[in-house]
Amino acid sequence: MRAVVVGAGAMGTEWLRAVAAHPDVTLAGVVDLDLAAATRAAAGAPAARTLAELPGADFVIDATVPAAHFAVTTAALRLGLPVLGEKPLTETLPQALTLAALAELTGTLFVVSQSRRFDPHLSAFRAQIAELGPVGSLSTEFYRGSRFGGFREKMPHPLLLDMAIHAFDTARYLLADEPVQVYCDAYNPPWSWFDGAAAANATFRFAGGPRYQYSASWVGTGFDTSWNATWRATAANGTALWDGDHAPSCDSGGEVVTGPPGPASLFSESISASLAVFVDALRTGVRPATDVHRNVLSLAMVLAAVESADAGAPVVIDDTLAAAHATAVDEADHDVADVLRSWPSVRGALVDRP
């Protein structure tokens, strides 16, 4: 299969490595508004400023900045090209719903690469949780002193908008459940080098009853957690812990069991796994767990948390989805708006789609 990578920045470089390593994928070219950057990244393969200039591709990898995701994915889907996109799906929920409807309209696969789902230690942690009976609470701690410079330090909610989706999507995966409400308190500590809220505490209620607590900061002052955060699941028959990098542990009735040993989690391996699952989906027609419809709720968790933090009040996620749906219907092209109107409910269209 022939892939076009859109975006010649740091993430584009990671995806180019994954393409080169996959035995059944070849590089059809690199697209970037900066043609010189695209040419350098392509290393002899075709380079262009737009997708339309590179015919012959079988799919697109969108490694652009979040602000470009909607335009890039729209162009690819309109061309009938399947898309494997970087997180977040888009910057807004109306755009996310529009892309889900466009994927339906064109019959074209669009998958969001939540690459952390492919971490083998996370899979072992999920298996441990499943053995412990009904879950009462799941919690995440993420604390790092991250000095990025650039656009992140100017964002109103840098932590929630740029990082929290990893943890929120992981919570959905671990609980095998969907969020219904959130209360979030986002703030900026006095020593912060960010303009916006670089720390947050959020509590989600899930449909089956579990609570998920997220406590995080991008201006940590020591004892940094893993980039994958640290995790605790408390269930009827025990507790499971994961440090984010190594094998998880489970305590059920005083008997502590540690998962299978293995190397520390590697980001590059998760990227390659995400590509492999996408290619298999194109071959088999089996819909991946992070296809656009299923992934919208991870983005909805982020944006509902921001909404709650700004309002200082709990937010019902279905209300957030309904408002986004109304906006999407008003702003989408007529053919896409017709698909959106056909949905009996927003949540049902996202979660219950076969």
C-alpha positions as semicolon CSV with decimal commas, in nm:
position;residue;x (nm);y (nm);z (nm)
1;M;0,000;0,000;0,000
2;R;0,115;0,353;-0,080
3;A;0,092;0,622;0,189
4;V;0,112;0,999;0,168
5;V;0,232;1,168;0,487
6;V;0,091;1,518;0,532
7;G;0,304;1,732;0,761
8;A;0,684;1,745;0,754
9;G;0,739;1,841;1,117
10;A;0,842;1,632;1,416
11;M;0,535;1,407;1,411
12;G;0,565;1,367;1,036
13;T;0,918;1,238;1,090
14;E;0,792;0,977;1,338
15;W;0,531;0,858;1,090
16;L;0,783;0,845;0,807
17;R;0,992;0,610;1,021
18;A;0,687;0,392;1,083
19;V;0,607;0,381;0,711
20;A;0,966;0,283;0,629
21;A;0,953;0,003;0,886
22;H;0,622;-0,149;0,770
23;P;0,684;-0,433;0,522
24;D;0,368;-0,369;0,321
25;V;0,365;0,012;0,308
26;T;0,567;0,235;0,078
27;L;0,591;0,613;0,074
28;A;0,394;0,776;-0,207
29;G;0,508;1,123;-0,105
30;V;0,509;1,399;0,154
31;V;0,279;1,702;0,158
32;D;0,350;2,026;0,341
33;L;0,271;2,391;0,279
34;D;0,646;2,443;0,307
35;L;0,757;2,262;-0,009
36;A;1,123;2,275;0,090
37;A;1,043;2,098;0,418
38;A;0,835;1,839;0,234
39;T;1,117;1,777;-0,010
40;R;1,370;1,728;0,270
41;A;1,139;1,491;0,459
42;A;1,053;1,292;0,145
43;A;1,422;1,207;0,089
44;G;1,377;1,137;-0,281
45;A;1,006;1,051;-0,282
46;P;0,759;1,296;-0,441
47;A;0,682;1,616;-0,248
48;A;0,395;1,861;-0,292
49;R;0,195;2,136;-0,123
50;T;-0,146;1,965;-0,164
51;L;-0,283;1,612;-0,168
52;A;-0,432;1,659;-0,514
53;E;-0,081;1,695;-0,656
54;L;0,016;1,340;-0,550
55;P;-0,204;1,083;-0,726
56;G;-0,173;0,711;-0,673
57;A;-0,187;0,698;-0,293
58;D;-0,388;0,432;-0,109
59;F;-0,421;0,628;0,215
60;V;-0,316;0,944;0,399
61;I;-0,138;0,992;0,731
62;D;-0,225;1,333;0,876
63;A;0,067;1,448;1,093
64;T;-0,013;1,819;1,074
65;V;-0,077;2,059;1,363
66;P;-0,427;2,031;1,519
67;A;-0,551;2,348;1,346
68;A;-0,500;2,179;1,006
69;H;-0,663;1,845;1,084
70;F;-1,012;1,938;0,968
71;A;-0,901;2,076;0,631
72;V;-0,655;1,794;0,559
73;T;-0,897;1,517;0,651
74;T;-1,185;1,678;0,462
75;A;-0,974;1,700;0,148
76;A;-0,862;1,337;0,179
77;L;-1,209;1,198;0,244
78;R;-1,352;1,397;-0,048
79;L;-1,083;1,234;-0,264
80;G;-1,187;0,891;-0,135
81;L;-0,861;0,842;0,054
82;P;-0,870;0,668;0,395
83;V;-0,705;0,871;0,672
84;L;-0,497;0,779;0,974
85;G;-0,483;1,103;1,171
86;E;-0,289;1,229;1,469
87;K;-0,476;1,331;1,782
88;P;-0,676;1,537;1,846
89;L;-0,936;1,447;1,586
90;T;-1,004;1,820;1,532
91;E;-0,999;2,136;1,741
92;T;-1,380;2,155;1,784
93;L;-1,665;1,911;1,838
94;P;-1,875;2,044;1,546
95;Q;-1,580;1,973;1,317
96;A;-1,538;1,625;1,467
97;L;-1,904;1,541;1,407
98;T;-1,879;1,679;1,054
99;L;-1,585;1,450;0,978
100;A;-1,769;1,150;1,121
101;A;-2,065;1,227;0,892
102;L;-1,833;1,283;0,593
103;A;-1,666;0,946;0,653
104;E;-2,014;0,789;0,646
105;L;-2,112;0,980;0,333
106;T;-1,800;0,880;0,140
107;G;-1,776;0,530;0,285
108;T;-1,412;0,604;0,367
109;L;-1,222;0,490;0,675
110;F;-1,095;0,761;0,911
111;V;-0,905;0,648;1,220
112;V;-0,747;0,861;1,492
113;S;-0,413;0,732;1,616
114;Q;-0,450;0,702;1,992
115;S;-0,117;0,523;1,989
116;R;-0,097;0,472;2,364
117;R;-0,372;0,208;2,337
118;F;-0,113;-0,024;2,183
119;D;0,122;-0,019;2,481
120;P;0,155;-0,384;2,597
121;H;0,176;-0,279;2,963
122;L;-0,151;-0,088;2,927
123;S;-0,313;-0,398;2,777
124;A;-0,192;-0,602;3,074
125;F;-0,329;-0,339;3,314
126;R;-0,668;-0,353;3,141
127;A;-0,672;-0,733;3,171
128;Q;-0,595;-0,709;3,544
129;I;-0,878;-0,460;3,598
130;A;-1,123;-0,686;3,416
131;E;-1,045;-0,967;3,663
132;L;-1,124;-0,753;3,969
133;G;-1,500;-0,719;3,925
134;P;-1,701;-0,395;3,914
135;V;-1,478;-0,086;3,916
136;G;-1,558;0,189;4,166
137;S;-1,291;0,439;4,070
138;L;-1,008;0,493;3,827
139;S;-0,751;0,766;3,881
140;T;-0,467;0,927;3,689
141;E;-0,180;1,142;3,812
142;F;0,027;1,326;3,552
143;Y;0,291;1,571;3,675
144;R;0,576;1,701;3,463
145;G;0,765;2,028;3,436
146;S;0,742;2,070;3,059
147;R;0,900;2,370;2,888
148;F;0,790;2,357;2,527
149;G;0,801;2,719;2,421
150;G;0,591;2,815;2,122
151;F;0,213;2,794;2,087
152;R;0,145;2,569;2,388
153;E;0,261;2,836;2,632
154;K;0,004;3,079;2,487
155;M;-0,298;2,844;2,491
156;P;-0,584;2,914;2,737
157;H;-0,593;2,547;2,845
158;P;-0,262;2,392;2,734
159;L;-0,283;2,084;2,957
160;L;-0,643;1,995;2,881
161;L;-0,636;2,076;2,511
162;D;-0,297;1,934;2,418
163;M;-0,234;1,647;2,659
164;A;-0,540;1,528;2,850
165;I;-0,693;1,341;2,557
166;H;-0,434;1,065;2,600
167;A;-0,547;0,997;2,956
168;F;-0,917;1,046;2,878
169;D;-0,908;0,803;2,586
170;T;-0,716;0,556;2,801
171;A;-0,982;0,580;3,073
172;R;-1,252;0,487;2,821
173;Y;-1,038;0,194;2,707
174;L;-0,968;0,069;3,060
175;L;-1,326;0,098;3,182
176;A;-1,489;-0,024;2,859
177;D;-1,749;0,240;2,937
178;E;-1,852;0,588;2,823
179;P;-1,851;0,923;3,012
180;V;-2,174;1,106;3,092
181;Q;-2,073;1,403;3,314
182;V;-1,766;1,600;3,421
183;Y;-1,666;1,859;3,675
184;C;-1,327;2,019;3,616
185;D;-1,123;2,280;3,803
186;A;-0,839;2,413;3,585
187;Y;-0,592;2,668;3,720
188;N;-0,245;2,815;3,676
189;P;-0,003;2,787;3,970
190;P;0,183;3,109;4,064
191;W;0,518;2,981;3,932
192;S;0,378;2,872;3,595
193;W;0,552;2,972;3,272
194;F;0,229;2,913;3,077
195;D;-0,020;3,192;3,006
196;G;-0,318;2,956;3,044
197;A;-0,427;2,692;3,293
198;A;-0,139;2,446;3,317
199;A;-0,294;2,230;3,590
200;A;-0,633;2,064;3,637
201;N;-0,839;1,831;3,851
202;A;-1,137;1,664;3,685
203;T;-1,390;1,402;3,790
204;F;-1,592;1,214;3,531
205;R;-1,895;0,997;3,595
206;F;-1,925;0,704;3,357
207;A;-2,247;0,542;3,240
208;G;-2,191;0,222;3,438
209;G;-2,124;0,413;3,760
210;P;-1,743;0,435;3,793
211;R;-1,579;0,766;3,871
212;Y;-1,263;0,870;3,693
213;Q;-1,036;1,127;3,860
214;Y;-0,772;1,314;3,661
215;S;-0,510;1,518;3,849
216;A;-0,241;1,675;3,636
217;S;0,009;1,956;3,591
218;W;0,252;2,069;3,324
219;V;0,441;2,281;3,575
220;G;0,547;2,005;3,811
221;T;0,839;2,083;4,041
222;G;0,983;1,737;4,095
223;F;0,914;1,362;4,098
224;D;0,791;1,366;3,738
225;T;0,550;1,090;3,645
226;S;0,573;0,888;3,327
227;W;0,449;1,057;3,010
228;N;0,178;0,789;3,029
229;A;0,092;0,908;3,384
230;T;0,043;0,681;3,686
231;W;-0,281;0,490;3,731
232;R;-0,489;0,324;4,007
233;A;-0,805;0,121;3,958
234;T;-1,009;0,026;4,265
235;A;-1,262;-0,253;4,214
236;A;-1,477;-0,489;4,416
237;N;-1,211;-0,759;4,445
238;G;-0,888;-0,563;4,456
239;T;-0,676;-0,279;4,325
240;A;-0,449;-0,252;4,022
241;L;-0,161;-0,005;3,976
242;W;0,041;0,102;3,672
243;D;0,338;0,340;3,677
244;G;0,295;0,420;3,307
245;D;0,620;0,260;3,193
246;H;0,657;-0,091;3,331
247;A;0,450;-0,397;3,411
248;P;0,136;-0,325;3,620
249;S;0,063;-0,481;3,959
250;C;-0,257;-0,615;4,109
251;D;-0,349;-0,670;4,476
252;S;-0,649;-0,896;4,527
253;G;-0,701;-1,009;4,884
254;G;-0,342;-0,951;4,989
255;E;-0,191;-1,144;4,699
256;V;0,014;-0,906;4,483
257;V;0,067;-1,011;4,121
258;T;0,288;-0,823;3,877
259;G;0,218;-0,840;3,506
260;P;0,459;-0,999;3,259
261;P;0,796;-0,822;3,250
262;G;0,901;-0,628;2,946
263;P;1,095;-0,324;2,831
264;A;0,982;0,027;2,919
265;S;0,707;0,163;2,694
266;L;0,835;0,310;2,368
267;F;0,643;0,579;2,177
268;S;0,787;0,468;1,842
269;E;0,656;0,113;1,888
270;S;0,306;0,243;1,962
271;I;0,312;0,450;1,643
272;S;0,409;0,144;1,439
273;A;0,133;-0,061;1,603
274;S;-0,122;0,207;1,519
275;L;-0,016;0,195;1,154
276;A;-0,031;-0,186;1,148
277;V;-0,388;-0,190;1,285
278;F;-0,494;0,072;1,030
279;V;-0,347;-0,126;0,739
280;D;-0,518;-0,443;0,864
281;A;-0,848;-0,253;0,882
282;L;-0,813;-0,147;0,520
283;R;-0,757;-0,508;0,421
284;T;-1,023;-0,673;0,635
285;G;-1,291;-0,407;0,674
286;V;-1,287;-0,453;1,053
287;R;-1,346;-0,115;1,216
288;P;-1,068;-0,017;1,463
289;A;-1,150;0,090;1,817
290;T;-1,034;0,446;1,747
291;D;-1,221;0,512;1,423
292;V;-1,363;0,862;1,399
293;H;-1,706;0,779;1,543
294;R;-1,568;0,603;1,848
295;N;-1,299;0,864;1,904
296;V;-1,534;1,163;1,917
297;L;-1,622;1,087;2,280
298;S;-1,256;1,115;2,383
299;L;-1,246;1,463;2,231
300;A;-1,583;1,539;2,391
301;M;-1,431;1,459;2,733
302;V;-1,161;1,719;2,671
303;L;-1,391;1,993;2,551
304;A;-1,656;1,924;2,817
305;A;-1,381;1,949;3,081
306;V;-1,278;2,287;2,939
307;E;-1,642;2,395;2,936
308;S;-1,681;2,290;3,300
309;A;-1,362;2,468;3,405
310;D;-1,473;2,790;3,234
311;A;-1,825;2,771;3,381
312;G;-1,724;2,649;3,726
313;A;-2,001;2,390;3,712
314;P;-2,061;2,025;3,611
315;V;-2,129;1,960;3,244
316;V;-2,348;1,683;3,100
317;I;-2,160;1,547;2,801
318;D;-2,474;1,474;2,599
319;D;-2,560;1,844;2,626
320;T;-2,218;1,929;2,486
321;L;-2,269;1,682;2,202
322;A;-2,616;1,817;2,122
323;A;-2,492;2,176;2,100
324;A;-2,203;2,068;1,877
325;H;-2,441;1,872;1,653
326;A;-2,665;2,175;1,601
327;T;-2,363;2,386;1,504
328;A;-2,232;2,116;1,271
329;V;-2,566;2,092;1,090
330;D;-2,566;2,469;1,036
331;E;-2,205;2,487;0,915
332;A;-2,156;2,165;0,715
333;D;-2,196;2,121;0,340
334;H;-2,550;2,019;0,243
335;D;-2,468;1,652;0,178
336;V;-2,289;1,618;0,511
337;A;-2,564;1,807;0,696
338;D;-2,817;1,556;0,561
339;V;-2,616;1,273;0,717
340;L;-2,598;1,458;1,049
341;R;-2,975;1,514;1,046
342;S;-3,030;1,142;0,988
343;W;-2,875;1,048;1,323
344;P;-3,149;0,951;1,575
345;S;-2,918;1,065;1,856
346;V;-2,562;1,191;1,860
347;R;-2,433;0,943;2,119
348;G;-2,611;0,657;1,946
349;A;-2,460;0,747;1,608
350;L;-2,113;0,749;1,764
351;V;-2,123;0,453;2,002
352;D;-2,380;0,214;1,851
353;R;-2,268;0,230;1,489
354;P;-2,206;-0,128;1,364
